[in-house]
């Protein structure tokens, strides 16, 4: 193993961890939706894993195609940025709609004899999956895949694998730890507003990505 490859592997692990922790969209949506809908930890972690794999795999596939057919890095970077904008606005829209529904849900439940179900119980996981599928790992292609490809195909596979495990692993640990912690906290007064609060936090996560570059 060359020193260049070793540096790339350490960089892949570090970037995978840091870009996940600094990006609240990587874990807050799952934590908040899981809490609001009273999902089991297993279900919340399962959705996180599915979305995490989709998030990484989409960039890996695009990067691999770009490398093997010789697309200029600048064009790939532009395309990844475009996908990032779509994903951020998707998260903003999802959070806003969910918050509005959550507020309506709260006021309906204040009325005697009222009852309402969470909207799109089956659709919500798929909406999150599509948003994460659109969301790129911005650093992966220019900082890791292209330099690794100059080393060898073996280096490209190793670096991509390390980054993928670091990213998805960090997402899973963050969601697991926060969900476990929240399960111990009893916020009875806020429980009726849980859907609204989940929507607001998801909306804020999307805004932080779009306008703060997190």
C-alpha positions in Angstrom: 0.0 0.0 0.0 1.5 3.3 -1.1 1.7 6.4 1.2 -0.6 8.2 -1.2 -3.3 5.5 -0.9 -2.9 5.5 2.9 -3.5 9.2 3.0 -6.6 8.8 0.7 -8.0 6.1 3.0 -7.5 8.3 6.1 -9.1 11.2 4.2 -12.0 9.1 3.2 -12.7 8.0 6.7 -12.3 11.5 8.1 -14.3 13.3 5.4 -17.1 10.6 5.7 -17.4 11.2 9.4 -17.0 15.0 9.4 -19.4 15.7 6.5 -22.0 13.5 8.1 -21.8 15.0 11.6 -21.7 18.6 10.3 -24.7 18.0 8.1 -27.9 17.8 10.3 -29.9 16.5 7.3 -28.0 13.2 7.7 -29.7 12.3 11.0 -32.2 14.9 12.3 -35.0 13.9 9.9 -34.9 10.3 11.0 -34.6 11.1 14.7 -37.6 13.5 14.6 -39.9 11.4 12.3 -39.1 8.3 14.4 -40.0 10.1 17.6 -43.1 11.8 16.2 -44.5 8.6 14.8 -43.5 6.4 17.7 -41.4 4.1 15.5 -39.4 1.4 17.0 -35.6 1.9 17.1 -35.2 -0.9 14.6 -37.5 0.8 12.1 -35.9 4.2 12.5 -32.4 2.6 12.1 -33.6 0.6 9.1 -34.8 3.7 7.3 -31.6 5.5 8.1 -29.6 2.7 6.6 -31.7 2.6 3.5 -31.4 6.3 2.9 -27.7 6.4 3.8 -26.9 3.7 1.3 -29.0 5.5 -1.4 -27.3 8.8 -0.6 -23.8 7.4 -1.0 -24.5 5.0 -3.8 -26.0 7.7 -6.1 -22.7 9.7 -5.9 -20.6 6.5 -6.3 -22.4 5.6 -9.5 -22.2 9.1 -10.9 -18.6 9.3 -10.0 -17.7 5.9 -11.5 -19.5 6.7 -14.8 -17.7 10.0 -15.0 -14.3 8.4 -14.4 -14.7 5.6 -16.8 -16.2 7.6 -19.7 -13.9 10.5 -19.1 -16.3 13.3 -18.1 -14.6 16.4 -16.9 -14.5 16.8 -13.1 -15.9 20.3 -13.4 -19.1 19.0 -15.1 -19.6 16.3 -12.5 -19.1 18.9 -9.7 -21.7 21.1 -11.3 -24.1 18.2 -11.6 -23.6 17.2 -8.0 -24.3 20.8 -6.9 -27.5 20.8 -9.0 -28.6 17.5 -7.3 -27.7 19.1 -3.9 -30.0 22.0 -4.6 -32.9 19.7 -5.5 -32.4 17.6 -2.4 -32.2 20.7 -0.1 -35.4 22.2 -1.6 -37.0 18.8 -1.3 -36.2 18.6 2.4 -37.4 22.2 2.9 -40.7 21.4 1.2 -41.1 18.1 3.0 -40.5 19.8 6.4 -42.8 22.7 5.7 -45.7 20.4 4.5 -45.2 18.1 7.5 -45.1 21.0 10.0 -48.4 22.5 8.5 -50.0 19.1 8.8 -48.6 18.7 12.3 -50.2 22.0 13.4 -53.6 21.0 11.9 -53.2 17.6 13.6 -52.6 19.3 16.9 -55.7 21.6 16.7 -57.9 18.8 15.5 -57.0 16.7 18.4 -57.9 19.5 20.8 -61.5 19.1 19.7 -63.5 16.5 21.6 -64.0 13.2 19.8 -61.6 14.1 17.0 -59.2 11.5 15.6 -56.7 11.7 12.8 -53.9 9.6 11.4 -50.4 10.7 10.4 -50.4 11.6 6.7 -48.8 9.2 4.2 -47.6 6.7 6.8 -46.3 4.5 4.0 -45.2 7.4 1.7 -43.1 9.2 4.3 -40.1 6.7 4.2 -40.1 6.7 0.4 -40.2 10.5 0.3 -37.2 10.7 2.6 -35.4 8.0 0.5 -36.0 9.9 -2.7 -34.6 13.1 -1.1 -31.5 11.3 0.1 -31.1 9.6 -3.3 -31.0 13.1 -4.8 -28.6 14.4 -2.2 -24.9 14.1 -3.2 -21.8 13.5 -1.2 -20.2 16.6 -2.5 -16.6 15.8 -1.4 -16.6 12.2 -2.6 -16.0 12.6 -6.3 -13.5 15.6 -6.5 -11.5 14.9 -3.3 -11.5 11.1 -3.2 -12.7 9.2 -6.2 -10.8 11.1 -8.9 -7.5 11.1 -7.0 -7.9 7.4 -6.1 -8.7 6.6 -9.8 -5.3 8.0 -10.7 -3.7 5.4 -8.3 -5.6 2.3 -9.5 -9.0 0.6 -9.8 -8.1 -1.2 -6.5 -7.5 2.2 -4.8 -10.7 3.6 -6.1 -12.7 0.7 -4.7 -11.0 0.8 -1.3 -11.4 4.6 -0.9 -15.0 4.5 -2.0 -15.8 1.6 0.4 -14.1 3.4 3.4 -16.0 6.6 2.7 -19.3 4.7 2.3 -18.9 2.8 5.6 -17.8 6.0 7.4 -20.7 8.0 6.2 -23.5 5.4 6.7 -21.9 4.2 10.0 -21.8 7.7 11.4 -25.5 8.3 10.4 -26.5 5.1 12.1 -24.6 5.8 15.3 -25.9 9.4 15.5 -29.5 8.3 14.9 -29.2 5.3 17.3 -27.7 7.4 20.1 -30.1 10.4 19.8 -33.2 8.1 19.4 -32.2 6.1 22.4 -31.6 9.3 24.4 -35.0 10.8 23.4 -36.8 7.5 24.3 -35.7 8.1 27.9 -37.0 11.7 28.0 -40.7 12.1 28.7 -42.0 15.4 27.2 -45.7 14.9 27.8 -46.6 18.5 27.2 -44.8 18.6 23.8 -46.1 15.2 22.6 -49.2 16.6 20.9 -47.0 18.9 18.9 -44.4 16.3 18.0 -45.4 16.2 14.3 -45.3 20.0 14.1 -41.9 20.1 15.8 -40.5 17.3 13.6 -41.6 19.3 10.5 -40.0 22.5 11.8 -36.7 20.8 12.5 -36.6 19.1 9.1 -37.5 22.4 7.5 -34.6 24.1 9.4 -32.2 21.3 8.4 -33.0 21.9 4.7 -32.6 25.7 5.2 -29.3 25.2 6.8 -28.0 23.1 3.9 -29.4 25.5 1.3 -28.3 28.8 2.8 -25.6 28.0 5.3 -23.9 25.3 3.3 -23.9 22.7 6.1 
